[in-house]
Amino acid sequence: MSEDGLRAAREKMAEAGLDPVSIRVFAHYYRLLEHGETGMIPEDSIEPLAMEALADVDVPDEVGTQALQETAVVKLNGGLGTSMGMDRAKSLLGVRKGLSFLDVIARQVLHLRATHGAQLPLIFMNSFRTSADTLTALARYDDPGLDRRLSVDGIPVEFLQSKEPKLREDDLTPVRWDRDPTLEWCPPGHGDIYNAMRATGVLDTLIDAGYRYVFVSNSDNLGAVPDPRVAGWFAASGAPFAIEAVRRTPSDRKGGHFARRRSDGRIVLRESAQTRPEDAEALADLDRHRYTSTNNLWFDLAAVRAELERRDGVLGLPLIRNVKTVDPADPSSPKVIQIETAMGAAIEVFEGARTIEVGRDRFVPVKTTNDLLVLRSDCYDLTREARVEQVAPTIPFVDLDGAHYKLVADFDARFPEGAPSLKDASRLVVEGDWTFGHGVRVVGDVTLRDEGGPRRVAPGTVLGQDGAGSGLGSRA
């Protein structure tokens, strides 16, 4: 650990043509890492956070429409879905009725434009890995023959987040990986959005075009619609920055949560990676820390630009030290550290930042094939407005055997006729290798046991009814 590592990283970034401010931001976090900064937020430094709920707020229709007319939409689209075995933009994965995440997002925005008379620019924050695939997919929405084009004149449809060298864990020097030099680089986390918008000129372009607000969300969360009701609340609040929150459930026990910092009263977002082992019990306490982030953000463009200028581009978001292998698919490859930040952590930067509790309908993330199965099932319906609407009384817990279902290709091969009916299910656990036929229904609590080889659930089977659950069908 020495200046040699930082010097080599700076030179590598400069040779790649990266923005000088991005290099300065990287250097800031490198020094924190070198001096042992972990980004941990001790439990005794925070207290639980209470907040208002959108359901209790009065937002006149005209206020919501006006706010939407001054809003631009940014979708975080830098992920490849490598944890699910994908090698292209995750947003291109099919989710409903032959439509991808990107298709549904496009339809949501086009509907809102038509309904509220808003231009509502849609912009994707891509990484160097997702840009080409995404632009190819978006091209069909700019066919001159279409009545409504997706792009808005003068506003780019994408901007690229920065990239940075992965650092060897042993000496913090930029890693070399001759088998695939592209794996020597990584995105710096979605906390890079603020500097990326500045560096690419998107921030100034939006302000100059008369936009006041930005709504940001993950492309894999189809519940994150730029809703006029939330837009109106944010505009009326006068806050520079806000995040939508939902009540935590047992599935969120290990996830991040909101809290208030004792030292200055600022709202903070503590991620699980920023929680000390001795604070794990407090992290999991759903009665103490009741709210988690949807990663649906609203911010005032002028406020963000002013803060970036005041801080010379370094917002100072908490460091996230992410240890991985240089080749994610090769656990024997050298261990590296990826320096990351989370965009939601900016809530502690802005005086007067707010949070608001929203319904779980605004938080439908797909992080695993378990989530994907539920989204593709009859637990949800895709409305004419392209909203993903929950139609099941409750969303079932799904746990598919990682050895057979973790990767999308393997998952699809085991559901060749589509997802089973899950609207009457409370729990589905699949152990071992099972392939599902057409028209399978899951009722109540069902576990399929590992029976030592490929098995098949016959078409039309009702799992969980009259004791049905295992030993079904035949060898695949």
Steps between C-alpha positions, in 0.01 A plus 500: 500500500677810381478796269618262227162329488308827479741640241461189283120517531492869409720441197282211385185711530659794319617276216142374468384861453301525821380835631751674733233550770419129489869427553504743794195332654667158461815635669289625792362152564833330435655699783213410731546134410876519549453643849268220603165670447224239489193721474348331804213677680489382864160436654575731793553790257144489360140488613182373331330723244126576481347644184176608335310275262390587147158353580446783752610784271259712298639569151262686267497362145619829350799511736604149397460575130702821526780322687509221241533757222819624668646152557747283312534125559832321542522122513807331648596254230864415555454141618558191288311263726820295541367347823232337283745396227422782256757668276290794378292777653270350762219730384477297175382193690144395413256545786136517384313411180812502286607839633832581664555733794597767247180448297280536808686812614459657156127431500460643851664826396309528171171454683583766760600745226169452324298526822669805655632693201854468630814451293645285779842423344615142561875463544699186577817509709696225327837351575769428243363144498130576438501801267511328159230240576271760653531747212426223252183408689392865529542560127168334419322767705633771272363356178371799296181305439407502869239748618689560823879495513671418827783751464451869576672750272811649658513246785732197472349153555805385693807612685785282616600458859870508563724198544793434727775240541438198718768495769693197616400421856858434610667828395226729356664519158287481183449135416618355168298226332638416159232238430243779476632853561144638518468321834770728641232771518179541697229764536536705822151421628185699431619776732693615194177631345547857621850545359412302188211736426735795552791357300286403201319834492158345566455701820546833321299388198195420711521823698543706183196326350287611796480181703509532879483145631632153429344170596756218519436129544639158414406360161420165661229652723186524286305644792708816474269705280554881497164547667349853503381458859855444627635769267246747640591415859870553429448830317275633778748394770769734372758237595819475295504121521263217598481121503195278494496240779299187575438308820754227547383139488676179611659478155663840565663404833847498349447807284568869558281738694450867579604656831577839647860584595527606861785745447323738260146372449556421131319206341735219402456183298692213658567212264567149629862535382531798738377309805744355752463130590411596857212712366348224286221439751398866494510500120256208494261659753198599290336679793803720562599584141168488315579644158716393209583687182329431169789676325234727346651849533384851424738794489508865409738550206615848606565383857715209382698723263561756774617233746736345245650840428535580871676170566714506185331186373561289812169452680669282758252212497587217740747249361387146422792255490389215274728195490459273197713298258629668187305251290157462662460162330835368630521477882867405471595829332670768713296680762438866425343797671240703315453849642132581491245750629120485515296782351248490785776585744488856361201555727742593779668762281197723443356720773126449516497163320182298546367145494145380445340162550340360185313179428677179413356537149781749430765244593503190279873433456640198318837406644479120466314240297276455806376855444479442125273198542256699715498793256432270205222320688133585545580683825525808280314639205632748244236770454426702188701781659797256520485503879588178680198441722494244780189281468590228751389562861862462614831446325628149573847419629694319225831319544632310199801269525800713403679206341231470234314832478744781580599568138234630262574240232460214749192665651330539160577139410310381809196717431466441123123566508529810718455558871258289703198664660611651833208726588368249757845411634654615826833323458682301231832334575661289229783269601678314224438498126133533401351599164147642498240409238222721367221614732658405833339670804654551842259527794605590854838386632686263266845341511634280222772276642823400329443149371847442364462593138295695247127480568198641323179654634235376257280750314191605691631386839369686804779506755396529862149368449405164658857447614656538157852637518771252416544180308307655212531435132791301364870508449584783258 
